[in-house]
């Protein structure tokens, strides 16, 4: 019983001490699938990397663009990022937002 109580205390203290997770992605229904739409103006590196064709280097370039130039006005501005061309943009179009 003491081990169970100790385990519950540890679990409860972790739950209280851990800040809530906030994501820049929101679920959107596309046909019969739920797709996560990522806000490219707010998403951290990990969420950007969840997008098709975006690895750690391109995610870093997106973050650098935001830090230097403010925010993306449209998703199409992603094509200004080295490594995002027409094909990658076609994959991203339905998966990103700037709102």
C-alpha positions as CSV (number, residue, x, y, z in Angstrom):
1,X,0.0,0.0,0.0
2,X,2.9,2.4,0.8
3,X,4.4,1.8,-2.7
4,X,1.1,2.6,-4.3
5,X,0.6,5.8,-2.3
6,X,4.2,6.9,-3.0
7,X,3.6,6.2,-6.7
8,X,0.5,8.3,-6.7
9,X,2.3,11.1,-5.0
10,X,5.0,11.1,-7.6
11,X,2.5,11.0,-10.4
12,X,0.4,13.8,-8.9
13,X,3.5,16.0,-8.3
14,X,4.5,15.5,-11.9
15,X,1.1,16.5,-13.2
16,X,1.0,19.6,-11.1
17,X,4.6,20.6,-11.8
18,X,4.4,20.1,-15.6
19,X,3.0,23.1,-17.5
20,X,0.2,22.4,-20.0
21,X,1.4,21.6,-23.5
22,X,0.4,24.2,-26.1
23,X,0.5,23.4,-29.7
24,X,0.5,25.7,-32.7
25,X,-1.3,22.9,-34.6
26,X,-5.0,22.4,-34.8
27,X,-6.9,19.3,-36.0
28,X,-8.9,19.8,-39.2
29,X,-11.2,17.3,-40.9
30,X,-10.3,16.7,-44.5
31,X,-12.8,14.2,-46.0
32,X,-12.8,11.2,-43.6
33,X,-9.4,12.1,-42.1
34,X,-8.3,14.4,-39.4
35,X,-5.2,16.4,-40.4
36,X,-3.1,18.6,-38.1
37,X,-2.9,22.1,-39.6
38,X,0.3,23.8,-38.3
39,X,0.4,27.6,-37.7
40,X,3.8,28.5,-39.3
41,X,3.9,31.7,-37.4
42,X,3.8,30.0,-34.0
43,X,5.0,26.4,-34.4
44,X,8.1,25.3,-32.6
45,X,10.8,23.3,-34.5
46,X,9.2,19.9,-33.6
47,X,5.8,20.8,-35.1
48,X,7.4,22.2,-38.2
49,X,9.3,19.0,-38.7
50,X,6.0,17.0,-38.5
51,X,5.1,18.6,-41.9
52,X,5.9,16.7,-45.1
53,X,9.2,17.7,-46.6
54,X,10.3,19.7,-43.6
55,X,13.4,18.5,-41.7
56,X,15.4,20.1,-39.0
57,X,17.4,22.4,-41.4
58,X,14.3,23.8,-43.2
59,X,12.4,24.1,-39.9
60,X,15.4,26.2,-38.6
61,X,15.2,28.4,-41.7
62,X,11.4,28.9,-41.1
63,X,12.1,30.0,-37.5
64,X,15.0,32.2,-38.7
65,X,12.7,33.9,-41.2
66,X,10.1,34.6,-38.5
67,X,12.8,36.0,-36.2
68,X,14.2,38.3,-38.9
69,X,11.1,39.3,-40.8
70,X,8.2,39.0,-38.4
71,X,5.4,36.8,-39.5
72,X,4.2,35.0,-42.7
73,X,1.3,36.9,-44.3
74,X,0.4,33.9,-46.5
75,X,1.4,30.2,-46.6
76,X,2.7,30.8,-50.1
77,X,5.6,32.9,-48.5
78,X,7.1,29.6,-47.5
79,X,8.4,29.3,-51.0
80,X,10.9,32.1,-50.0
81,X,12.6,29.5,-47.7
82,X,15.5,27.7,-49.3
83,X,14.5,24.0,-49.6
84,X,10.8,24.7,-50.1
85,X,9.9,24.6,-53.8
86,X,6.7,24.0,-55.8
87,X,6.4,20.3,-55.0
88,X,6.9,20.7,-51.3
89,X,4.5,23.7,-51.2
90,X,1.9,21.5,-52.9
91,X,2.2,19.0,-50.0
92,X,2.1,21.8,-47.4
93,X,-0.7,23.9,-48.7
94,X,-3.5,22.1,-46.9
95,X,-1.4,21.5,-43.8
96,X,-0.3,25.0,-42.8
97,X,-2.0,28.2,-41.8
98,X,-0.8,31.7,-40.8
99,X,-3.7,32.5,-38.5
